[in-house]
């Protein structure tokens, strides 16, 4: 939940106007979070590669669904910049 709130705060700092763009931005955050959280387990603690890839995939899938919800609710304010 905390990472989703951070994703919304980061999304608010962008000018992404399209639904797909907002979802993609949140998914990219999920890719980075999945890699940052699981690659060290594989590298340092000798978890299997299959386990690490499966956890990264689950993280990306979770952020995809979170991105759908966030993009549906959050719409950037119209500004005349």
N, CA, C and O atoms as a GROMACS GRO file, in nm:
protein
  324
    1UNK      N    1   0.082  -0.119   0.000
    1UNK     CA    2   0.000   0.000   0.000
    1UNK      C    3   0.087   0.125   0.000
    1UNK      O    4   0.056   0.223  -0.069
    2UNK      N    5   0.194   0.123   0.077
    2UNK     CA    6   0.282   0.240   0.083
    2UNK      C    7   0.348   0.266  -0.052
    2UNK      O    8   0.363   0.382  -0.092
    3UNK      N    9   0.386   0.161  -0.123
    3UNK     CA   10   0.449   0.179  -0.254
    3UNK      C   11   0.348   0.234  -0.353
    3UNK      O   12   0.384   0.314  -0.440
    4UNK      N   13   0.222   0.193  -0.343
    4UNK     CA   14   0.118   0.248  -0.430
    4UNK      C   15   0.098   0.396  -0.404
    4UNK      O   16   0.075   0.473  -0.497
    5UNK      N   17   0.105   0.437  -0.278
    5UNK     CA   18   0.095   0.580  -0.247
    5UNK      C   19   0.214   0.658  -0.303
    5UNK      O   20   0.198   0.770  -0.352
    6UNK      N   21   0.332   0.600  -0.296
    6UNK     CA   22   0.449   0.662  -0.356
    6UNK      C   23   0.432   0.671  -0.508
    6UNK      O   24   0.469   0.771  -0.569
    7UNK      N   25   0.376   0.567  -0.568
    7UNK     CA   26   0.351   0.568  -0.713
    7UNK      C   27   0.256   0.681  -0.751
    7UNK      O   28   0.277   0.748  -0.852
    8UNK      N   29   0.152   0.704  -0.671
    8UNK     CA   30   0.059   0.813  -0.699
    8UNK      C   31   0.129   0.948  -0.684
    8UNK      O   32   0.107   1.038  -0.765
    9UNK      N   33   0.212   0.962  -0.582
    9UNK     CA   34   0.284   1.088  -0.565
    9UNK      C   35   0.380   1.114  -0.682
    9UNK      O   36   0.391   1.227  -0.729
   10UNK      N   37   0.447   1.009  -0.729
   10UNK     CA   38   0.536   1.025  -0.844
   10UNK      C   39   0.455   1.055  -0.971
   10UNK      O   40   0.496   1.137  -1.053
   11UNK      N   41   0.342   0.988  -0.986
   11UNK     CA   42   0.257   1.011  -1.103
   11UNK      C   43   0.205   1.153  -1.104
   11UNK      O   44   0.190   1.213  -1.211
   12UNK      N   45   0.178   1.209  -0.988
   12UNK     CA   46   0.129   1.346  -0.979
   12UNK      C   47   0.235   1.446  -1.025
   12UNK      O   48   0.201   1.559  -1.062
   13UNK      N   49   0.361   1.407  -1.024
   13UNK     CA   50   0.469   1.496  -1.066
   13UNK      C   51   0.492   1.492  -1.217
   13UNK      O   52   0.576   1.566  -1.269
   14UNK      N   53   0.420   1.407  -1.288
   14UNK     CA   54   0.438   1.395  -1.433
   14UNK      C   55   0.326   1.468  -1.506
   14UNK      O   56   0.232   1.517  -1.445
   15UNK      N   57   0.338   1.473  -1.637
   15UNK     CA   58   0.234   1.531  -1.723
   15UNK      C   59   0.172   1.424  -1.811
   15UNK      O   60   0.129   1.453  -1.923
   16UNK      N   61   0.165   1.302  -1.762
   16UNK     CA   62   0.110   1.193  -1.840
   16UNK      C   63  -0.042   1.208  -1.842
   16UNK      O   64  -0.106   1.205  -1.737
   17UNK      N   65  -0.099   1.223  -1.961
   17UNK     CA   66  -0.242   1.252  -1.972
   17UNK      C   67  -0.325   1.129  -2.009
   17UNK      O   68  -0.444   1.125  -1.980
   18UNK      N   69  -0.264   1.029  -2.072
   18UNK     CA   70  -0.343   0.915  -2.120
   18UNK      C   71  -0.355   0.808  -2.012
   18UNK      O   72  -0.269   0.794  -1.925
   19UNK      N   73  -0.463   0.733  -2.022
   19UNK     CA   74  -0.487   0.623  -1.929
   19UNK      C   75  -0.375   0.520  -1.940
   19UNK      O   76  -0.319   0.478  -1.838
   20UNK      N   77  -0.342   0.480  -2.062
   20UNK     CA   78  -0.237   0.379  -2.084
   20UNK      C   79  -0.102   0.430  -2.035
   20UNK      O   80  -0.022   0.352  -1.982
   21UNK      N   81  -0.075   0.556  -2.050
   21UNK     CA   82   0.050   0.613  -2.002
   21UNK      C   83   0.061   0.608  -1.851
   21UNK      O   84   0.168   0.579  -1.797
   22UNK      N   85  -0.050   0.638  -1.782
   22UNK     CA   86  -0.049   0.633  -1.636
   22UNK      C   87  -0.032   0.489  -1.587
   22UNK      O   88   0.042   0.464  -1.492
   23UNK      N   89  -0.100   0.395  -1.653
   23UNK     CA   90  -0.084   0.254  -1.616
   23UNK      C   91   0.060   0.210  -1.641
   23UNK      O   92   0.120   0.144  -1.556
   24UNK      N   93   0.115   0.245  -1.755
   24UNK     CA   94   0.253   0.209  -1.787
   24UNK      C   95   0.352   0.266  -1.689
   24UNK      O   96   0.450   0.200  -1.654
   25UNK      N   97   0.329   0.388  -1.643
   25UNK     CA   98   0.418   0.450  -1.545
   25UNK      C   99   0.418   0.371  -1.415
   25UNK      O  100   0.524   0.346  -1.357
   26UNK      N  101   0.300   0.331  -1.369
   26UNK     CA  102   0.291   0.254  -1.244
   26UNK      C  103   0.352   0.115  -1.263
   26UNK      O  104   0.416   0.063  -1.172
   27UNK      N  105   0.332   0.054  -1.379
   27UNK     CA  106   0.393  -0.077  -1.406
   27UNK      C  107   0.545  -0.065  -1.407
   27UNK      O  108   0.614  -0.154  -1.357
   28UNK      N  109   0.598   0.043  -1.461
   28UNK     CA  110   0.743   0.063  -1.459
   28UNK      C  111   0.795   0.072  -1.316
   28UNK      O  112   0.902   0.019  -1.286
   29UNK      N  113   0.722   0.137  -1.230
   29UNK     CA  114   0.760   0.141  -1.088
   29UNK      C  115   0.759  -0.001  -1.031
   29UNK      O  116   0.846  -0.037  -0.952
   30UNK      N  117   0.661  -0.082  -1.072
   30UNK     CA  118   0.654  -0.220  -1.027
   30UNK      C  119   0.771  -0.303  -1.077
   30UNK      O  120   0.824  -0.387  -1.004
   31UNK      N  121   0.813  -0.280  -1.201
   31UNK     CA  122   0.930  -0.352  -1.254
   31UNK      C  123   1.054  -0.317  -1.172
   31UNK      O  124   1.131  -0.406  -1.134
   32UNK      N  125   1.072  -0.188  -1.145
   32UNK     CA  126   1.188  -0.147  -1.066
   32UNK      C  127   1.182  -0.203  -0.924
   32UNK      O  128   1.284  -0.247  -0.871
   33UNK      N  129   1.064  -0.201  -0.863
   33UNK     CA  130   1.049  -0.255  -0.728
   33UNK      C  131   1.073  -0.405  -0.726
   33UNK      O  132   1.137  -0.457  -0.634
   34UNK      N  133   1.022  -0.476  -0.826
   34UNK     CA  134   1.041  -0.620  -0.832
   34UNK      C  135   1.187  -0.659  -0.848
   34UNK      O  136   1.235  -0.752  -0.784
   35UNK      N  137   1.257  -0.587  -0.933
   35UNK     CA  138   1.399  -0.615  -0.952
   35UNK      C  139   1.478  -0.581  -0.826
   35UNK      O  140   1.562  -0.659  -0.782
   36UNK      N  141   1.450  -0.464  -0.769
   36UNK     CA  142   1.524  -0.422  -0.650
   36UNK      C  143   1.501  -0.514  -0.531
   36UNK      O  144   1.591  -0.532  -0.449
   37UNK      N  145   1.382  -0.573  -0.522
   37UNK     CA  146   1.352  -0.657  -0.407
   37UNK      C  147   1.397  -0.802  -0.424
   37UNK      O  148   1.429  -0.867  -0.325
   38UNK      N  149   1.400  -0.853  -0.546
   38UNK     CA  150   1.420  -0.996  -0.566
   38UNK      C  151   1.556  -1.036  -0.620
   38UNK      O  152   1.604  -1.146  -0.592
   39UNK      N  153   1.620  -0.951  -0.697
   39UNK     CA  154   1.752  -0.986  -0.750
   39UNK      C  155   1.855  -1.004  -0.638
   39UNK      O  156   1.937  -1.096  -0.646
   40UNK      N  157   1.854  -0.921  -0.534
   40UNK     CA  158   1.950  -0.947  -0.425
   40UNK      C  159   1.927  -1.082  -0.357
   40UNK      O  160   2.024  -1.146  -0.315
   41UNK      N  161   1.803  -1.126  -0.345
   41UNK     CA  162   1.778  -1.258  -0.286
   41UNK      C  163   1.839  -1.368  -0.373
   41UNK      O  164   1.898  -1.462  -0.321
   42UNK      N  165   1.824  -1.355  -0.503
   42UNK     CA  166   1.880  -1.453  -0.595
   42UNK      C  167   2.033  -1.449  -0.591
   42UNK      O  168   2.099  -1.553  -0.589
   43UNK      N  169   2.088  -1.328  -0.590
   43UNK     CA  170   2.232  -1.314  -0.599
   43UNK      C  171   2.303  -1.348  -0.468
   43UNK      O  172   2.399  -1.426  -0.468
   44UNK      N  173   2.257  -1.293  -0.357
   44UNK     CA  174   2.330  -1.307  -0.232
   44UNK      C  175   2.288  -1.427  -0.149
   44UNK      O  176   2.371  -1.488  -0.080
   45UNK      N  177   2.160  -1.462  -0.155
   45UNK     CA  178   2.111  -1.570  -0.068
   45UNK      C  179   2.086  -1.700  -0.142
   45UNK      O  180   2.034  -1.796  -0.085
   46UNK      N  181   2.124  -1.704  -0.269
   46UNK     CA  182   2.115  -1.824  -0.354
   46UNK      C  183   1.973  -1.880  -0.368
   46UNK      O  184   1.954  -2.001  -0.378
   47UNK      N  185   1.873  -1.789  -0.368
   47UNK     CA  186   1.739  -1.834  -0.403
   47UNK      C  187   1.743  -1.878  -0.548
   47UNK      O  188   1.824  -1.827  -0.626
   48UNK      N  189   1.656  -1.969  -0.587
   48UNK     CA  190   1.658  -2.016  -0.725
   48UNK      C  191   1.614  -1.905  -0.820
   48UNK      O  192   1.537  -1.816  -0.784
   49UNK      N  193   1.665  -1.912  -0.943
   49UNK     CA  194   1.627  -1.814  -1.044
   49UNK      C  195   1.479  -1.819  -1.075
   49UNK      O  196   1.418  -1.715  -1.099
   50UNK      N  197   1.422  -1.938  -1.075
   50UNK     CA  198   1.279  -1.953  -1.100
   50UNK      C  199   1.198  -1.882  -0.993
   50UNK      O  200   1.098  -1.816  -1.024
   51UNK      N  201   1.239  -1.895  -0.869
   51UNK     CA  202   1.171  -1.829  -0.759
   51UNK      C  203   1.179  -1.677  -0.774
   51UNK      O  204   1.079  -1.607  -0.756
   52UNK      N  205   1.296  -1.627  -0.806
   52UNK     CA  206   1.315  -1.483  -0.821
   52UNK      C  207   1.232  -1.428  -0.937
   52UNK      O  208   1.167  -1.325  -0.923
   53UNK      N  209   1.234  -1.497  -1.050
   53UNK     CA  210   1.157  -1.451  -1.167
   53UNK      C  211   1.007  -1.456  -1.138
   53UNK      O  212   0.934  -1.367  -1.179
   54UNK      N  213   0.962  -1.560  -1.069
   54UNK     CA  214   0.820  -1.571  -1.036
   54UNK      C  215   0.778  -1.457  -0.943
   54UNK      O  216   0.670  -1.400  -0.960
   55UNK      N  217   0.861  -1.423  -0.846
   55UNK     CA  218   0.829  -1.312  -0.756
   55UNK      C  219   0.830  -1.178  -0.829
   55UNK      O  220   0.747  -1.092  -0.802
   56UNK      N  221   0.924  -1.161  -0.920
   56UNK     CA  222   0.927  -1.038  -1.000
   56UNK      C  223   0.801  -1.028  -1.085
   56UNK      O  224   0.740  -0.921  -1.095
   57UNK      N  225   0.761  -1.139  -1.146
   57UNK     CA  226   0.639  -1.140  -1.227
   57UNK      C  227   0.516  -1.107  -1.143
   57UNK      O  228   0.430  -1.031  -1.186
   58UNK      N  229   0.508  -1.163  -1.022
   58UNK     CA  230   0.394  -1.134  -0.935
   58UNK      C  231   0.392  -0.987  -0.894
   58UNK      O  232   0.285  -0.926  -0.883
   59UNK      N  233   0.508  -0.930  -0.872
   59UNK     CA  234   0.517  -0.788  -0.837
   59UNK      C  235   0.469  -0.702  -0.954
   59UNK      O  236   0.395  -0.605  -0.933
   60UNK      N  237   0.511  -0.736  -1.075
   60UNK     CA  238   0.469  -0.661  -1.193
   60UNK      C  239   0.319  -0.674  -1.214
   60UNK      O  240   0.252  -0.576  -1.246
   61UNK      N  241   0.265  -0.794  -1.197
   61UNK     CA  242   0.121  -0.814  -1.213
   61UNK      C  243   0.044  -0.733  -1.108
   61UNK      O  244  -0.059  -0.674  -1.140
   62UNK      N  245   0.092  -0.731  -0.986
   62UNK     CA  246   0.025  -0.653  -0.881
   62UNK      C  247   0.027  -0.505  -0.915
   62UNK      O  248  -0.073  -0.436  -0.895
   63UNK      N  249   0.138  -0.455  -0.966
   63UNK     CA  250   0.145  -0.314  -1.003
   63UNK      C  251   0.063  -0.285  -1.127
   63UNK      O  252   0.015  -0.173  -1.144
   64UNK      N  253   0.045  -0.382  -1.215
   64UNK     CA  254  -0.042  -0.361  -1.331
   64UNK      C  255  -0.186  -0.338  -1.284
   64UNK      O  256  -0.251  -0.244  -1.329
   65UNK      N  257  -0.234  -0.422  -1.193
   65UNK     CA  258  -0.370  -0.405  -1.144
   65UNK      C  259  -0.382  -0.279  -1.058
   65UNK      O  260  -0.484  -0.210  -1.063
   66UNK      N  261  -0.280  -0.249  -0.980
   66UNK     CA  262  -0.281  -0.124  -0.904
   66UNK      C  263  -0.280  -0.005  -1.000
   66UNK      O  264  -0.348   0.096  -0.976
   67UNK      N  265  -0.204  -0.016  -1.108
   67UNK     CA  266  -0.199   0.090  -1.208
   67UNK      C  267  -0.333   0.112  -1.275
   67UNK      O  268  -0.371   0.226  -1.302
   68UNK      N  269  -0.406   0.004  -1.301
   68UNK     CA  270  -0.540   0.019  -1.358
   68UNK      C  271  -0.630   0.098  -1.263
   68UNK      O  272  -0.703   0.187  -1.306
   69UNK      N  273  -0.625   0.064  -1.135
   69UNK     CA  274  -0.708   0.134  -1.037
   69UNK      C  275  -0.664   0.279  -1.020
   69UNK      O  276  -0.747   0.370  -1.016
   70UNK      N  277  -0.534   0.301  -1.011
   70UNK     CA  278  -0.483   0.437  -0.993
   70UNK      C  279  -0.515   0.523  -1.113
   70UNK      O  280  -0.559   0.637  -1.098
   71UNK      N  281  -0.494   0.470  -1.234
   71UNK     CA  282  -0.521   0.548  -1.356
   71UNK      C  283  -0.669   0.577  -1.372
   71UNK      O  284  -0.706   0.680  -1.429
   72UNK      N  285  -0.756   0.488  -1.323
   72UNK     CA  286  -0.899   0.512  -1.332
   72UNK      C  287  -0.943   0.624  -1.237
   72UNK      O  288  -1.034   0.701  -1.268
   73UNK      N  289  -0.879   0.631  -1.121
   73UNK     CA  290  -0.919   0.729  -1.020
   73UNK      C  291  -0.846   0.862  -1.038
   73UNK      O  292  -0.906   0.968  -1.028
   74UNK      N  293  -0.716   0.856  -1.063
   74UNK     CA  294  -0.635   0.977  -1.070
   74UNK      C  295  -0.637   1.034  -1.212
   74UNK      O  296  -0.605   0.966  -1.309
   75UNK      N  297  -0.674   1.160  -1.221
   75UNK     CA  298  -0.666   1.232  -1.348
   75UNK      C  299  -0.591   1.362  -1.319
   75UNK      O  300  -0.626   1.434  -1.226
   76UNK      N  301  -0.489   1.392  -1.398
   76UNK     CA  302  -0.414   1.515  -1.372
   76UNK      C  303  -0.502   1.638  -1.394
   76UNK      O  304  -0.590   1.638  -1.480
   77UNK      N  305  -0.477   1.741  -1.317
   77UNK     CA  306  -0.551   1.866  -1.331
   77UNK      C  307  -0.512   1.933  -1.462
   77UNK      O  308  -0.396   1.931  -1.501
   78UNK      N  309  -0.609   1.991  -1.527
   78UNK     CA  310  -0.583   2.063  -1.653
   78UNK      C  311  -0.514   2.195  -1.619
   78UNK      O  312  -0.566   2.275  -1.541
   79UNK      N  313  -0.398   2.217  -1.677
   79UNK     CA  314  -0.324   2.340  -1.654
   79UNK      C  315  -0.290   2.402  -1.788
   79UNK      O  316  -0.277   2.332  -1.888
   80UNK      N  317  -0.274   2.530  -1.789
   80UNK     CA  318  -0.238   2.603  -1.910
   80UNK      C  319  -0.093   2.646  -1.903
   80UNK      O  320  -0.062   2.765  -1.898
   81UNK      N  321  -0.004   2.548  -1.903
   81UNK     CA  322   0.139   2.579  -1.894
   81UNK      C  323   0.196   2.597  -2.032
   81UNK      O  324   0.315   2.624  -2.046
   0.00000   0.00000   0.00000
